[in-house]
Amino acid sequence: MKEKKYLLSIICVYMCYFTHGIQALILGQNNVNFAIQWGFKMGNPDSAAYAAGIAAVSTAIAATGLGKFISVWIGGEISDKIGRKKMMITGAFLYIICFILLLTTKSATVATVSAFLAGVATSGFWDASGYPAVQEAYPKAPGAALIGIKFFVSLSGMIYPLFVVQMATAGNWKMSVILPVVLSVVCLIIAIIAPFVYDDEKKLAAQSKSEDGDVIKAEIEAAKAKMLVKPSTFVKFLVMFYAFLCMAIMYGAQQYTKAFGFAYCGLTEMQAASLTSIFTLGSLAAVIFWAFMMAKLKWNPLKVILVDSVMTAIALLLVLFVHQLTVIYVAIALLGFFASGGALQTGLGVVQEFNPGPKGRNTGIYYTFMGAASYLIPVVAAKLTSASGESAAIYTLMGMLLVFAVLAILSSLFLVGQYKKIFGESAL
């Protein structure tokens, strides 16, 4: 640890992302209850009113993605200017507003605005400050610090769906919303009292800015010197576009596996909810596995992406065409492992290798593609639900995720060929 006093800043970031794991699921896991609260009649699952309610929830989920999409570009720049602490505090404050609005509002429009705020808080404030904060606080192993973020997001994603079912069974579903309100207040308090490395060293960093700039330029030039030929514009686009494909699959599976299990696999409410937890458990295991494979066995990130893409497609095929309970559980675990176990973060490493440049700029472009996917998927789900009903919409959506997985395979294979051409050695 750089200094023991910065341990609290790491705890702050991890607590924030534990809360974010709940925010990412709260609308999808409580879709019917939220629709009822907003005034939709949800008594008949085959009715147009029921479909309209589910579509309204998907629209709110899409607003979260839109908030991420429009804020990810500028969040890092602002964080570098004003410091990590202010960004973490503001993000926690926006989360409190978001969850209180979701808890109290009877308007789908107000709920959509609150979901938008949550997206801005997540990408514009917490992503922009939390990711660098943990690396700055633990410079000896920044990769391990980042894996911790994924761990806590996955941990809450595994626990929360089961908590939702328990509260619904007890007849008090709003406890599922009160819980993240309390956690957001805890995040705010810790962010206020925690010291952050960047903030404490901001003056020193400003004094050495020109020297740091020379170091960054030297790193970029050294990376370019390793290339036998320059990658084409299409190759540069493709490594960025992977963020869209990966996020579309991960987000769609995370949000809609419960509804799919309930509608198509004959699962009970608890069994369907457990699919999300199994998905998250798979991603949790993958975080540890891939960290070992890349750190200890030196697997090329592109090789990891190819394996992830192939196994994701196989898992989706099992989900779509084999509706036997044990197979469904295994398939969902595989989907979590290969689609959500750090594939998105691994893709960012591929971006930096094929397109050497300022990490902040590359990250901004890459995560903008990610934000586009997190906006598009729920919008498509809402449109499909309005047009054909929830069951047909969910099945069509899962089929679309399979198409994205196939595109990811084809893209990865193409990039493997380009890697040999550009760097003179095989990525495999």
HUPEVEN-V912797 format. One record per backbone hydrogen bond with DSSP energy under -1.0 kcal/mol. NH is the residue of the N-H (numbers start at 1). CO is the residue of the C=O. Records with the same first field share a line. If there is no record, write none. Layout:
# HUPEVEN-V912797
NH->CO ; CO
This chain:
# HUPEVEN-V912797
2->137
6->3
7->4
10->6
11->7
12->8
13->9
14->10
15->11
16->12
17->13
18->14
19->15
20->16
21->17
23->19
24->20
25->22
26->22
29->25
30->26
34->30
35->31
36->32
37->33
38->34
39->36
40->35
47->44
51->47
52->48
53->49
54->50
55->51
56->52
57->53
58->54
59->55
60->56
61->57
62->58
63->59
64->60
65->61
66->62
67->63
68->64
69->65
70->66
72->68
75->71
78->74
79->75
80->76
81->77
82->78
83->79
88->84
89->85
90->86
91->87
92->88
93->89
94->90
95->91
96->92
97->93
98->94
99->95
100->96
101->97
102->98
103->99
104->100
105->101
111->107
112->108
113->109
114->110
115->111
116->112
117->113
118->114
119->115
120->116
121->117
122->118
123->119
124->120
126->121
127->122
129->125
130->126
133->129
134->130
135->131
136->132
137->133
138->134
141->138
145->141
146->142
147->143
148->144
150->146
151->147
152->148
153->149
154->150
155->151
156->152
157->153
158->154
159->155
160->156
163->159
164->160
165->161
166->162
167->163
168->164
169->165
170->166
171->168
172->167
175->172
176->173
177->174
178->174
179->175
181->177
182->178
183->179
184->180
185->181
186->182
187->183
188->184
189->185
190->186
191->187
192->188
193->189
194->190
200->196
201->197
205->201
206->202
207->203
208->204
212->208
213->209
214->210
215->211
216->212
217->213
218->214
219->215
220->216
221->217
222->218
223->219
224->220
225->221
227->224
228->422
236->232
237->233
238->234
239->235
240->236
241->237
242->238
243->240
245->241
246->242
247->243
248->244
249->245
250->246
251->247
252->248
253->249
254->250
255->251
256->252
257->253
260->256
261->257
262->258
263->259
264->260
265->261
267->261
272->268
273->269
274->270
277->273
278->274
279->275
280->276
281->277
282->278
283->279
284->280
285->281
286->282
287->283
288->284
289->285
290->286
291->287
292->288
293->289
294->290
295->291
296->292
297->292
299->293
304->300
305->301
306->302
307->303
308->304
309->305
310->306
311->307
312->308
313->309
314->310
315->311
316->312
317->313
318->314
319->315
320->316
321->317
322->318
328->324
329->325
330->326
331->327
332->328
333->329
334->330
335->331
336->332
337->333
338->334
339->335
340->336
346->342
347->343
350->346
351->347
352->348
353->349
354->350
355->351
362->358
363->359
364->360
365->361
366->362
367->363
368->364
369->365
370->366
371->367
372->368
373->369
374->370
375->371
376->372
377->373
379->375
380->376
381->377
382->378
383->379
384->380
385->381
386->382
387->383
388->384
389->385
393->389
394->390
395->391
396->392
397->393
398->394
399->395
400->396
401->397
402->398
403->399
404->400
405->401
406->402
407->403
408->404
409->405
410->406
411->407
412->408
413->409
414->410
415->411
416->412
417->413
418->414
419->415
420->416
421->417
422->418
423->419
424->420
